[in-house]
Amino acid sequence: IGVAVIDPTHMSQEEMEAEIRLRYLEQGFVGMKPYHQMNLHYDNEMFTPWWEFGNKHQLYALIHTMAYTGGVPCVERLAARFPEVSWLIAHAGKSWAYAEEVAALIQTHRNVYAEITYTAVTNGSLEFFTEVGLEDHVIFGTDAPMRDPRQQLGWVVWANLPVETRQKMLHGNFQRILDRVKLPKK
């Protein structure tokens, strides 16, 4: 499943439009993943054409929320401004404080999801997301090939949760996001 990177710091408006046409309309990519080291907040107007395209076609965006990308408050602004984009916050289970911050955002913006990949596994965070009513908003991820996927898979498989909840986290929730995508058929 293809994800594209659009970099307004190194691409002209015309190059961005051409890349969007190529990746999404011609090649059928469905994900947006801005590279987090562009030194731009993700709500910078230079990204707007990409986000507008994603909103129109109900794509998903995988977002890293470091301070230099605008953090979780930036995702909150984007989720409100582009409600048809499914916003996946990367590494949402990396710490308890972060899981709580992401959960609070999801509770106010149902188009936001917690993507859980991280090398260190925060024990009990998946149960926490479920306890606060967000089991439909947790997305399994691996960061493969950078990270070994075995502990990521074990994090979900061995969670103290019903099998149906773990199945949602491993594939069902992401499948619902993919099913929303509205790209023209080739």
Secondary structure, 3 states (H helix, E strand, C coil): CCEECCCCCCCCHHHHHHHHHHHHHHCCCCEECCCCCCCCCCCCHHHHHHHHHHHHHCCEEEECCCHHHCHHHHHHHHHHHCCCCEEEECCCCCCHHHHHHHHHHHHHCCCEEEECCCCCCCCCHHHHHHHCCCHHHEECCCCCCCCCHHHHHHHHHCCCCCHHHHHHHHHHHHHHHHHHCCCCCC
